Amino acid sequence: MNTFINYYEILHVSQDAPVEIIRLAYKGLAQKYHPDRYQGNDANEKMQLINEALEVLTNENKRKDFDLKWLCCTKRDCSKFCVST
């Protein structure tokens, strides 16, 4: 199944969230899901996604590119941007 990874959903922020809000959301989730605290089997996977989301959404160029892909996926077929899950 192809699924688009929505970094906004991962960090629980809106698409127009400023970088400061994104960093605050990251901090809260990183504290909650850090492998030293979170005992779930998916701790490393969760942190990897949280870290990727921060990297993309706090970098102006990466965020613009992601937003274009996000728009494509919400409006039409996004198979070229999706990853298999």
C-alpha positions, -999 to 999 in steps of 0.1 A, spaced: 0 0 0 13 35 -9 11 61 18 23 97 19 42 105 51 27 137 64 52 154 86 26 179 98 5 150 112 36 134 128 43 166 148 6 174 153 10 209 138 -9 228 111 6 234 77 10 271 84 27 265 118 58 287 123 91 271 130 90 280 167 58 259 171 73 231 151 103 230 174 81 230 205 60 202 191 92 183 183 105 188 218 74 174 234 72 144 211 109 137 214 107 137 252 76 114 250 90 89 224 127 89 231 139 53 233 153 59 268 117 68 280 93 51 256 92 14 261 73 5 229 89 -18 203 86 10 177 105 36 197 133 39 172 109 41 143 89 68 160 119 89 168 132 85 132 99 99 119 99 127 144 135 137 136 127 136 98 97 158 103 118 183 122 145 183 96 121 189 67 97 214 83 124 236 98 144 239 66 128 264 42 137 247 10 129 212 22 96 224 36 86 241 3 94 209 -16 74 189 9 45 213 7 44 208 -31 43 170 -27 17 173 1 -5 195 -22 -2 170 -50 -12 141 -27 -42 159 -15 -54 169 -49 -46 139 -71 -26 107 -74 6 109 -54 22 75 -62 54 91 -73 58 107 -39 45 79 -18 64 52 0 53 16 4 42 6 39 
